[in-house]
Amino acid sequence: MVTYTDIEAAAARLAGQVLDTPCVESRTLGEIVGAQVFLKFENLQFTASFKERGALNKLAALVASGQPLKGVIAASAGNHAQGVAHHAQRLGLRAVIVMPQHTPTVKVERTRGFGAEVVLYGETFDEASEHALALAAAQGLAFVHPFDDPLVIAGQGTIGVEMLRTQPTLDTLVIAVGGGGLISGIATAVRHLKPGVEIVGVQTSRFPAMVNAIKGTAHAQGHNTIAEGIAVGQPGQITREIIRALVDDLVLVDEGDIEQAVLMLLEIEKTVVEGAGAAGLAALLKYPQRFKGRKVGLVLSGGNIDPLLLAAIIERGMVRAGRLARIRVGARDTPGVLARITAIVAEAGANIDEVHHQRAFSTLSAQSVEVELVLQTRNPAHVSEVIARLAAAGFDARVY
């Protein structure tokens, strides 16, 4: 088991090498979920993730040991990779990183940018990890596990120390769980400093391995998630025992909850957070009664999200909020009909994003036309107003 003394030693190694990130209250999010919400901005680290804490603690300990070191190797979906690569480069160590083949390009390129040798292998983290262990044995490299290592766990535990130092009145922590390194480190620190704090772990319902391991459930595992940073099929052995001993509860959130949380953090806090980094807020959104009236600390664990994925999340969020709508308008195919339709939409205060004028691909009569519009609107009531105005003008209009 990792001890608080280990975390103190990690804090000494990390001092001045990683950012002591802000932990501040979000009053707006608090009003939405009915609790006081405090955000720890680990997405502001140089590699945009908390992972460099554990990586640096491990690497610094290896260097300080005085043992011959040919280099280090790690398996990671991205954030641990960047942490290892960045600090290995700073310490003058060779770094080899094995990443699953479908890791977001932004993470792959950033890792290479830190001077690491990137090997893309396997469909999952577990396959990449097995390959990394084989390469470590073949090339004599030190394996840096992303979560199931006492030094890595101790490094992540420094987050808990900083959170309670900045916000000593916190009574609840809601922490994302993949392999369990982050919550294990934080729980170890918090149980020493303030034992009464409730600690809740969050997993995506598509990768519920730790929930199954701790609770004895048999939730099915999926194949992909927007929270790829916590998409771990096999939880750690060390972390599993720490979580069983120190964590109060584990909950599951869905993809839609995570999407909503990413978008809210972008809109309200003006901060970019990846899916895994938004898991804590997703839990508050899904289970508001569970945390009502509490002083809740969340860790925004990373901000390395693919820009295309972020764009898709924004668009889908706008659709759910009624700020982007797709309507279909049927009309007689006569000169000027499209101009009349667009004029009515403009008078209703909606802005047109896309227009598709369909004749062949329509079930209407050959003398009719179907106009598909994608509109920028204010809310669902505004969409209904646009439809009503088109209907009043004699058009068959509906949302689809």
Sine and cosine of phi, psi and omega as CSV:
sin_phi,cos_phi,sin_psi,cos_psi,sin_omega,cos_omega
0.00,0.00,0.56,-0.83,0.06,-1.00
-0.99,0.16,0.61,-0.79,-0.02,-1.00
-0.92,-0.40,0.23,-0.97,0.04,-1.00
-0.91,0.42,-0.51,0.86,0.06,-1.00
-0.88,0.48,-0.62,0.79,0.05,-1.00
-0.89,0.46,-0.63,0.78,-0.01,-1.00
-0.94,0.35,-0.62,0.79,0.08,-1.00
-0.88,0.47,-0.65,0.76,0.04,-1.00
-0.90,0.43,-0.63,0.77,0.04,-1.00
-0.90,0.44,-0.67,0.74,0.00,-1.00
-0.87,0.50,-0.61,0.80,0.03,-1.00
-0.92,0.40,-0.65,0.76,0.02,-1.00
-0.92,0.38,-0.58,0.82,-0.10,-1.00
-0.99,0.11,-0.26,0.97,-0.10,-0.99
-0.82,0.57,0.84,-0.54,0.02,-1.00
0.99,0.16,-0.08,1.00,-0.04,-1.00
-0.97,-0.26,-0.43,0.90,0.10,-1.00
-0.79,-0.61,0.29,-0.96,-0.07,-1.00
-0.99,0.14,0.73,-0.68,0.19,-0.98
-0.99,0.16,1.00,-0.03,-0.21,-0.98
-0.95,0.32,0.44,-0.90,0.03,-1.00
-0.89,0.46,0.54,-0.84,0.15,-0.99
-0.75,-0.67,0.98,-0.18,-0.17,-0.99
-0.76,-0.65,0.36,-0.93,-0.03,-1.00
-0.98,0.18,0.62,-0.78,0.16,-0.99
-0.95,-0.33,0.98,-0.18,-0.04,-1.00
-0.92,0.40,-0.59,0.81,-0.01,-1.00
-0.91,0.42,-0.75,0.66,0.03,-1.00
-0.89,0.46,-0.61,0.80,0.03,-1.00
-0.87,0.49,-0.67,0.74,0.03,-1.00
-0.90,0.44,-0.58,0.82,-0.03,-1.00
-0.93,0.35,-0.68,0.73,-0.10,-0.99
-0.99,-0.12,-0.14,0.99,0.04,-1.00
0.98,0.19,0.46,0.89,0.03,-1.00
-0.58,-0.81,0.25,-0.97,0.19,-0.98
-0.99,0.12,0.81,-0.59,-0.11,-0.99
-0.89,-0.46,0.81,-0.59,0.02,-1.00
-0.88,-0.48,0.77,-0.63,-0.10,-1.00
-0.95,-0.33,0.78,-0.63,0.09,-1.00
-0.99,-0.17,0.93,-0.36,-0.18,-0.98
-1.00,0.08,0.94,0.34,0.05,-1.00
-0.95,0.30,-0.23,0.97,0.09,-1.00
-0.94,0.34,-0.07,1.00,0.06,-1.00
-1.00,-0.03,-0.05,1.00,0.09,-1.00
-0.87,0.50,0.32,-0.95,-0.06,-1.00
-0.84,0.54,-0.63,0.78,0.04,-1.00
-1.00,-0.04,0.18,0.98,0.03,-1.00
0.89,0.45,0.51,0.86,0.00,-1.00
-0.34,-0.94,0.49,-0.87,0.07,-1.00
-0.91,0.41,-0.31,0.95,-0.17,-0.99
-0.85,0.52,-0.44,0.90,-0.05,-1.00
-0.94,0.35,-0.31,0.95,0.06,-1.00
-0.89,0.46,-0.83,0.56,-0.01,-1.00
-0.91,0.42,-0.63,0.77,0.01,-1.00
-0.88,0.47,-0.73,0.69,-0.02,-1.00
-0.91,0.41,-0.64,0.77,0.01,-1.00
-0.87,0.49,-0.66,0.75,0.02,-1.00
-0.91,0.41,-0.75,0.66,-0.05,-1.00
-0.90,0.43,-0.67,0.74,0.00,-1.00
-0.89,0.46,-0.61,0.79,0.03,-1.00
-0.93,0.38,-0.62,0.79,0.03,-1.00
-0.90,0.44,-0.70,0.71,0.00,-1.00
-0.91,0.42,-0.67,0.74,-0.04,-1.00
-0.94,0.35,-0.35,0.94,-0.04,-1.00
-0.92,0.39,-0.39,0.92,0.01,-1.00
0.99,0.17,0.00,1.00,0.02,-1.00
-0.97,0.25,0.52,-0.85,0.06,-1.00
-0.84,0.54,0.70,-0.71,-0.09,-1.00
-0.71,-0.71,0.94,-0.33,0.00,-1.00
-0.98,0.20,-0.32,0.95,-0.04,-1.00
0.50,-0.87,-0.01,-1.00,-0.02,-1.00
-0.80,-0.60,0.40,-0.92,0.04,-1.00
-0.66,-0.75,0.57,-0.82,0.00,-1.00
-0.59,-0.81,0.40,-0.92,0.15,-0.99
-0.90,-0.43,0.73,-0.69,-0.10,-1.00
-0.28,-0.96,0.51,-0.86,0.13,-0.99
-0.99,0.17,-0.06,1.00,0.11,-0.99
0.48,-0.88,-0.81,0.59,-0.13,-0.99
-0.95,0.31,-0.70,0.71,0.08,-1.00
-0.88,0.47,-0.61,0.79,0.03,-1.00
-0.85,0.53,-0.73,0.69,-0.03,-1.00
-0.92,0.39,-0.61,0.79,0.04,-1.00
-0.89,0.46,-0.72,0.69,0.02,-1.00
-0.90,0.43,-0.73,0.68,-0.05,-1.00
-0.88,0.47,-0.72,0.69,-0.04,-1.00
-0.88,0.48,-0.75,0.66,-0.08,-1.00
-0.98,0.18,-0.44,0.90,0.14,-0.99
-0.90,0.43,-0.66,0.75,0.04,-1.00
-0.88,0.47,-0.69,0.73,0.02,-1.00
-0.88,0.47,-0.59,0.81,-0.06,-1.00
-1.00,-0.02,0.01,1.00,0.02,-1.00
0.97,0.26,0.50,0.86,-0.02,-1.00
-0.96,-0.27,0.58,-0.82,0.15,-0.99
-0.93,0.36,0.69,-0.72,0.01,-1.00
-0.77,-0.64,0.78,-0.63,0.10,-0.99
-0.90,-0.44,0.77,-0.63,-0.04,-1.00
-0.85,-0.53,0.83,-0.56,0.07,-1.00
-0.98,-0.19,0.84,-0.54,-0.07,-1.00
-0.83,-0.56,0.58,-0.81,0.11,-0.99
-0.83,0.55,0.50,-0.87,-0.13,-0.99
-0.87,0.49,-0.49,0.87,-0.09,-1.00
-0.98,-0.21,0.42,0.91,0.09,-1.00
-0.89,0.46,0.68,-0.73,0.01,-1.00
-0.78,0.62,0.68,-0.73,-0.08,-1.00
-0.83,0.56,-0.60,0.80,-0.03,-1.00
-0.87,0.50,-0.57,0.82,-0.01,-1.00
-0.97,0.23,-0.63,0.78,0.01,-1.00
-0.89,0.46,-0.76,0.65,-0.07,-1.00
-0.92,0.38,-0.59,0.80,0.03,-1.00
-0.91,0.41,-0.62,0.78,0.01,-1.00
-0.90,0.43,-0.70,0.71,0.06,-1.00
-0.88,0.47,-0.57,0.82,0.00,-1.00
-0.89,0.45,-0.39,0.92,0.04,-1.00
-1.00,0.03,0.16,0.99,0.09,-1.00
1.00,0.03,0.13,0.99,-0.01,-1.00
-0.99,0.15,0.45,-0.89,0.13,-0.99
-1.00,0.03,0.91,-0.42,-0.07,-1.00
-0.99,-0.14,0.78,-0.63,0.08,-1.00
-0.89,-0.46,0.88,-0.48,0.04,-1.00
-1.00,-0.03,0.86,-0.51,-0.09,-1.00
-0.48,-0.88,0.72,-0.70,0.15,-0.99
0.99,0.14,0.21,-0.98,0.00,-1.00
-1.00,-0.05,-0.41,0.91,-0.10,-0.99
-0.77,-0.63,0.20,-0.98,0.07,-1.00
-0.87,0.49,-0.65,0.76,-0.06,-1.00
-0.89,0.46,-0.64,0.77,0.05,-1.00
-0.92,0.39,-0.65,0.76,0.04,-1.00
-0.90,0.44,-0.63,0.78,-0.02,-1.00
-0.91,0.42,-0.68,0.74,0.03,-1.00
-0.87,0.49,-0.67,0.75,0.00,-1.00
-0.92,0.40,-0.62,0.78,0.02,-1.00
-0.90,0.44,-0.65,0.76,0.03,-1.00
-0.89,0.45,-0.62,0.79,0.04,-1.00
-0.91,0.42,-0.68,0.74,0.03,-1.00
-0.92,0.40,-0.60,0.80,0.02,-1.00
-0.87,0.50,-0.70,0.72,0.00,-1.00
-0.92,0.39,-0.64,0.77,-0.06,-1.00
-0.95,0.32,-0.55,0.83,-0.11,-0.99
-0.94,-0.33,0.02,1.00,0.03,-1.00
0.93,0.36,0.58,0.81,-0.02,-1.00
-0.99,-0.13,0.49,-0.87,0.05,-1.00
-0.99,0.13,0.82,-0.57,-0.03,-1.00
-0.99,0.12,0.79,-0.62,0.03,-1.00
-0.94,-0.34,0.98,-0.19,-0.06,-1.00
-0.94,0.34,0.62,-0.78,-0.04,-1.00
-0.95,0.32,-0.34,0.94,-0.01,-1.00
-0.51,-0.86,-0.51,0.86,-0.14,-0.99
-1.00,-0.07,0.85,0.53,-0.04,-1.00
-0.56,-0.83,0.78,-0.63,-0.05,-1.00
-0.83,0.55,-0.63,0.78,0.00,-1.00
-0.94,0.35,-0.61,0.79,0.06,-1.00
-0.91,0.41,-0.72,0.70,0.02,-1.00
-0.87,0.50,-0.69,0.72,0.00,-1.00
-0.88,0.47,-0.63,0.78,0.04,-1.00
-0.88,0.48,-0.68,0.73,0.02,-1.00
-0.93,0.38,-0.48,0.88,-0.01,-1.00
-0.90,0.44,-0.35,0.94,0.03,-1.00
-0.88,0.47,-0.38,0.92,0.05,-1.00
-0.90,0.44,-0.69,0.73,0.01,-1.00
-0.88,0.47,-0.64,0.76,0.03,-1.00
-0.88,0.48,-0.73,0.68,-0.02,-1.00
-0.90,0.43,-0.64,0.77,-0.02,-1.00
-0.89,0.45,-0.72,0.70,-0.02,-1.00
-0.96,0.29,-0.47,0.88,0.07,-1.00
-0.93,0.37,-0.63,0.77,-0.02,-1.00
-0.99,0.16,-0.64,0.77,-0.06,-1.00
-0.78,-0.62,0.97,0.24,-0.10,-1.00
-0.92,0.38,-0.22,0.97,-0.02,-1.00
-1.00,0.00,0.03,1.00,0.02,-1.00
-0.82,0.57,0.70,-0.72,0.07,-1.00
-0.88,-0.48,-0.08,1.00,-0.01,-1.00
-0.56,-0.83,0.66,-0.75,0.13,-0.99
-0.83,-0.55,0.73,-0.68,0.02,-1.00
-0.86,-0.50,0.92,-0.39,-0.23,-0.97
-0.82,-0.58,0.71,-0.70,0.06,-1.00
-0.91,0.42,0.58,-0.82,-0.01,-1.00
-0.78,-0.63,0.84,-0.55,0.19,-0.98
-0.91,-0.42,-1.00,0.00,0.14,-0.99
-0.99,0.15,-0.36,0.93,0.10,-0.99
0.96,-0.28,0.08,1.00,-0.04,-1.00
-0.91,0.42,-0.67,0.74,-0.04,-1.00
-0.91,0.43,-0.79,0.61,-0.06,-1.00
-0.93,0.36,-0.52,0.86,0.03,-1.00
-0.91,0.42,-0.71,0.70,0.02,-1.00
-0.91,0.42,-0.72,0.69,-0.01,-1.00
-0.89,0.45,-0.69,0.72,-0.01,-1.00
-0.88,0.47,-0.64,0.77,0.02,-1.00
-0.88,0.48,-0.69,0.72,0.01,-1.00
-0.92,0.38,-0.73,0.68,-0.12,-0.99
-0.94,0.35,-0.61,0.79,0.02,-1.00
-0.90,0.44,-0.46,0.89,0.06,-1.00
-0.98,0.19,-0.67,0.75,-0.12,-0.99
-1.00,0.09,-0.62,0.79,-0.06,-1.00
-0.48,-0.88,0.99,0.14,-0.16,-0.99
-0.85,0.52,-0.42,0.91,-0.09,-1.00
-0.99,0.17,-0.09,1.00,0.00,-1.00
-0.91,0.41,0.73,-0.69,0.08,-1.00
-0.99,0.15,0.75,-0.66,-0.02,-1.00
-0.88,-0.47,0.85,-0.52,-0.05,-1.00
-0.85,-0.53,0.78,-0.62,0.06,-1.00
-1.00,-0.08,0.48,-0.87,-0.03,-1.00
-0.80,-0.60,0.79,-0.61,0.13,-0.99
-0.84,-0.54,0.45,-0.89,0.15,-0.99
-0.96,0.27,0.61,-0.79,-0.04,-1.00
-0.89,0.45,-0.28,0.96,0.02,-1.00
-0.99,0.11,-0.30,0.95,0.05,-1.00
-0.70,-0.72,0.97,0.24,-0.12,-0.99
-0.99,-0.13,0.53,0.85,-0.15,-0.99
-0.86,0.51,-0.70,0.72,-0.03,-1.00
-0.94,0.34,-0.61,0.79,0.08,-1.00
-0.86,0.51,-0.72,0.69,0.02,-1.00
-0.88,0.47,-0.66,0.75,-0.04,-1.00
-0.92,0.39,-0.65,0.76,-0.08,-1.00
-0.99,0.11,-0.66,0.75,-0.10,-0.99
-1.00,-0.09,-0.14,0.99,-0.01,-1.00
0.96,0.28,0.33,0.94,0.03,-1.00
-0.99,0.11,0.06,-1.00,-0.02,-1.00
-0.71,-0.70,0.72,0.69,0.05,-1.00
-0.89,0.46,0.70,-0.72,-0.01,-1.00
-0.93,0.37,0.54,-0.84,0.01,-1.00
-0.99,-0.16,0.68,-0.73,0.02,-1.00
-1.00,0.01,-0.24,-0.97,-0.07,-1.00
-0.89,-0.46,-0.33,0.94,0.02,-1.00
-0.43,-0.90,0.36,-0.93,0.01,-1.00
-0.38,-0.93,0.45,-0.90,0.08,-1.00
-0.96,0.27,-0.19,0.98,0.06,-1.00
-0.98,-0.20,0.88,0.47,-0.10,-0.99
-0.91,0.42,-0.35,0.94,0.02,-1.00
-0.91,0.41,-0.35,0.94,0.05,-1.00
-0.88,-0.47,0.38,0.93,0.03,-1.00
-1.00,0.04,0.97,0.26,-0.06,-1.00
-0.92,-0.39,0.82,-0.57,-0.04,-1.00
-0.99,0.16,-0.51,0.86,-0.02,-1.00
-0.82,-0.57,0.92,-0.39,0.00,-1.00
-0.93,0.37,0.36,-0.93,0.00,-1.00
-0.94,0.34,0.41,-0.91,0.06,-1.00
-0.97,0.26,-0.72,0.69,0.01,-1.00
-0.91,0.41,-0.74,0.67,-0.05,-1.00
-0.90,0.44,-0.58,0.82,0.01,-1.00
-0.87,0.49,-0.68,0.73,-0.02,-1.00
-0.94,0.33,-0.60,0.80,0.04,-1.00
-0.91,0.42,-0.70,0.72,0.00,-1.00
-0.89,0.45,-0.68,0.73,0.01,-1.00
-0.87,0.50,-0.59,0.81,-0.07,-1.00
-0.99,0.10,-0.55,0.83,-0.22,-0.97
-0.89,-0.46,-0.30,0.95,-0.07,-1.00
-0.99,-0.12,0.70,-0.71,-0.10,-1.00
-0.97,0.24,-0.62,0.79,-0.11,-0.99
-0.34,-0.94,0.35,-0.94,0.10,-0.99
-0.77,-0.64,0.69,-0.72,0.01,-1.00
-0.78,-0.62,0.31,-0.95,0.01,-1.00
-0.92,-0.39,0.59,-0.81,0.10,-1.00
-0.81,-0.58,0.38,-0.93,-0.03,-1.00
-0.99,-0.14,0.18,-0.98,-0.02,-1.00
-0.86,0.50,-0.66,0.76,0.00,-1.00
-0.89,0.46,-0.60,0.80,0.05,-1.00
-0.88,0.47,-0.68,0.74,-0.02,-1.00
-0.93,0.37,-0.67,0.74,0.05,-1.00
-0.84,0.55,-0.73,0.69,-0.01,-1.00
-0.88,0.47,-0.65,0.76,-0.01,-1.00
-0.91,0.41,-0.68,0.73,0.04,-1.00
-0.85,0.53,-0.71,0.70,-0.04,-1.00
-0.92,0.38,-0.64,0.77,0.01,-1.00
-0.91,0.42,-0.65,0.76,0.03,-1.00
-0.91,0.42,-0.59,0.81,0.04,-1.00
-0.93,0.37,-0.73,0.69,-0.07,-1.00
-0.96,0.27,-0.69,0.73,-0.13,-0.99
-1.00,0.04,-0.74,0.68,-0.06,-1.00
-1.00,-0.09,-0.12,0.99,-0.01,-1.00
0.83,0.55,0.63,0.77,-0.01,-1.00
-0.77,-0.63,0.65,-0.76,-0.01,-1.00
-1.00,-0.02,0.83,-0.55,-0.03,-1.00
-0.75,-0.66,0.68,-0.73,0.06,-1.00
-0.97,0.23,0.12,-0.99,-0.07,-1.00
-0.83,0.56,-0.73,0.68,0.00,-1.00
-0.89,0.46,-0.59,0.81,-0.01,-1.00
-0.94,0.35,-0.33,0.95,-0.01,-1.00
-0.99,-0.14,0.03,1.00,-0.09,-1.00
-0.88,0.47,-0.61,0.79,0.00,-1.00
-0.89,0.46,-0.74,0.67,0.04,-1.00
-0.90,0.44,-0.60,0.80,0.04,-1.00
-0.84,0.54,-0.62,0.78,0.03,-1.00
-0.91,0.42,-0.64,0.76,0.04,-1.00
-0.91,0.42,-0.59,0.81,0.02,-1.00
-0.94,0.33,-0.58,0.81,-0.04,-1.00
-0.99,0.17,-0.56,0.83,-0.06,-1.00
-0.84,-0.55,0.87,0.49,-0.09,-1.00
-0.87,0.49,-0.58,0.81,-0.01,-1.00
-0.92,0.38,-0.50,0.87,-0.01,-1.00
-0.89,0.46,-0.52,0.85,-0.11,-0.99
-0.89,-0.46,0.16,0.99,-0.06,-1.00
-0.85,0.53,0.76,-0.65,0.05,-1.00
0.98,0.21,0.00,1.00,-0.02,-1.00
-1.00,0.04,0.29,-0.96,0.13,-0.99
-0.98,-0.20,0.99,-0.16,-0.23,-0.97
-0.97,-0.26,0.77,-0.63,0.10,-0.99
-0.98,-0.20,0.76,-0.65,0.04,-1.00
-0.87,-0.50,0.58,-0.82,0.07,-1.00
-0.96,-0.27,0.90,-0.43,0.13,-0.99
-0.99,0.16,1.00,0.06,-0.31,-0.95
-0.95,0.31,-0.37,0.93,-0.01,-1.00
-0.27,-0.96,0.39,-0.92,-0.01,-1.00
-0.79,-0.62,0.32,0.95,-0.06,-1.00
-1.00,-0.01,0.98,0.22,0.00,-1.00
-0.96,-0.29,0.63,-0.77,0.04,-1.00
-0.89,0.45,0.77,-0.64,-0.03,-1.00
-0.84,0.55,-0.58,0.81,0.02,-1.00
-0.93,0.38,-0.62,0.79,0.06,-1.00
-0.91,0.41,-0.67,0.74,0.03,-1.00
-0.88,0.48,-0.66,0.75,0.03,-1.00
-0.88,0.48,-0.66,0.75,0.01,-1.00
-0.91,0.42,-0.65,0.76,0.02,-1.00
-0.90,0.44,-0.65,0.76,0.02,-1.00
-0.89,0.46,-0.73,0.68,-0.01,-1.00
-0.89,0.45,-0.70,0.71,0.00,-1.00
-0.90,0.43,-0.60,0.80,0.05,-1.00
-0.91,0.41,-0.61,0.79,0.04,-1.00
-0.91,0.41,-0.59,0.81,0.06,-1.00
-0.91,0.42,-0.73,0.69,-0.01,-1.00
-0.89,0.46,-0.54,0.84,-0.03,-1.00
-1.00,0.09,-0.02,1.00,-0.03,-1.00
0.97,0.25,0.32,0.95,-0.01,-1.00
-0.99,-0.13,-0.12,0.99,0.11,-0.99
-0.64,-0.77,0.85,-0.52,-0.09,-1.00
-0.73,-0.68,0.54,-0.84,0.07,-1.00
-0.90,-0.44,0.84,-0.54,-0.01,-1.00
-0.83,-0.55,0.36,-0.93,0.02,-1.00
-0.83,-0.56,0.78,-0.63,-0.05,-1.00
-0.85,-0.53,0.83,-0.55,0.07,-1.00
-0.99,-0.17,0.66,-0.75,-0.04,-1.00
-0.40,-0.92,0.28,-0.96,0.13,-0.99
-0.92,0.40,0.65,-0.76,-0.06,-1.00
-1.00,0.09,0.99,0.14,-0.02,-1.00
-0.82,-0.57,0.39,-0.92,0.01,-1.00
-0.85,0.53,0.72,-0.69,0.06,-1.00
1.00,0.01,-0.08,1.00,-0.07,-1.00
-0.92,0.40,-0.62,0.79,0.01,-1.00
-0.90,0.43,-0.63,0.78,0.02,-1.00
-0.89,0.45,-0.64,0.77,0.02,-1.00
-0.89,0.45,-0.69,0.72,-0.02,-1.00
-0.89,0.45,-0.73,0.68,-0.04,-1.00
-0.93,0.37,-0.52,0.86,0.04,-1.00
-0.91,0.41,-0.67,0.74,0.03,-1.00
-0.89,0.45,-0.67,0.74,0.03,-1.00
-0.87,0.49,-0.68,0.74,-0.01,-1.00
-0.91,0.42,-0.66,0.75,0.01,-1.00
-0.89,0.45,-0.49,0.87,0.02,-1.00
-0.98,0.18,-0.09,1.00,0.07,-1.00
1.00,0.04,0.23,0.97,0.04,-1.00
-0.99,-0.11,0.48,-0.88,0.01,-1.00
-0.94,-0.34,0.66,-0.75,-0.07,-1.00
-1.00,-0.03,0.82,-0.57,0.06,-1.00
-1.00,-0.01,-0.72,0.69,-0.07,-1.00
-0.62,-0.78,0.50,-0.86,0.08,-1.00
-0.72,-0.69,0.76,-0.65,0.10,-0.99
-0.81,-0.59,0.88,-0.48,-0.07,-1.00
-0.98,-0.19,0.98,-0.21,-0.16,-0.99
-0.97,-0.23,0.80,-0.60,0.16,-0.99
-0.91,-0.41,-0.81,0.59,-0.08,-1.00
-0.94,0.33,-0.67,0.74,-0.07,-1.00
-1.00,-0.05,0.90,0.43,-0.05,-1.00
-0.52,-0.85,0.50,-0.87,0.06,-1.00
-1.00,-0.08,0.01,1.00,0.03,-1.00
-0.97,0.25,0.15,-0.99,-0.01,-1.00
-0.92,0.40,0.29,-0.96,-0.06,-1.00
-0.90,0.43,-0.32,0.95,0.01,-1.00
-1.00,-0.01,0.07,1.00,-0.06,-1.00
-0.91,-0.42,0.25,-0.97,0.03,-1.00
-0.71,-0.70,0.50,-0.87,0.04,-1.00
-0.89,-0.45,0.84,-0.55,-0.01,-1.00
-0.94,-0.33,0.86,-0.51,0.04,-1.00
-0.98,-0.21,0.78,-0.63,-0.03,-1.00
-0.82,-0.57,0.68,-0.73,0.21,-0.98
-0.96,-0.27,0.85,-0.53,-0.15,-0.99
-0.89,-0.46,0.58,-0.81,0.22,-0.98
-1.00,0.00,0.87,-0.50,-0.07,-1.00
-0.78,-0.63,0.09,-1.00,-0.07,-1.00
-1.00,0.02,-0.62,0.79,-0.08,-1.00
-0.14,-0.99,0.07,-1.00,-0.01,-1.00
-0.84,0.54,-0.59,0.81,0.01,-1.00
-0.90,0.44,-0.60,0.80,0.03,-1.00
-0.92,0.39,-0.62,0.78,0.07,-1.00
-0.86,0.50,-0.71,0.71,0.00,-1.00
-0.89,0.46,-0.60,0.80,0.02,-1.00
-0.90,0.44,-0.67,0.74,0.03,-1.00
-0.88,0.48,-0.71,0.70,0.01,-1.00
-0.88,0.48,-0.68,0.74,-0.02,-1.00
-0.90,0.44,-0.65,0.76,0.00,-1.00
-0.91,0.41,-0.63,0.77,0.04,-1.00
-0.91,0.41,-0.65,0.76,0.01,-1.00
-0.90,0.43,-0.64,0.77,-0.01,-1.00
-0.90,0.43,-0.43,0.90,0.02,-1.00
-1.00,0.04,0.06,1.00,0.06,-1.00
1.00,-0.07,0.19,0.98,0.01,-1.00
-0.99,-0.12,0.55,-0.84,0.10,-1.00
-1.00,0.05,0.99,-0.15,-0.10,-1.00
-0.87,-0.50,0.63,-0.78,0.01,-1.00
-0.38,-0.92,0.42,-0.91,0.08,-1.00
-0.99,0.14,0.63,-0.78,0.09,-1.00
-0.54,-0.84,0.00,0.00,0.00,0.00
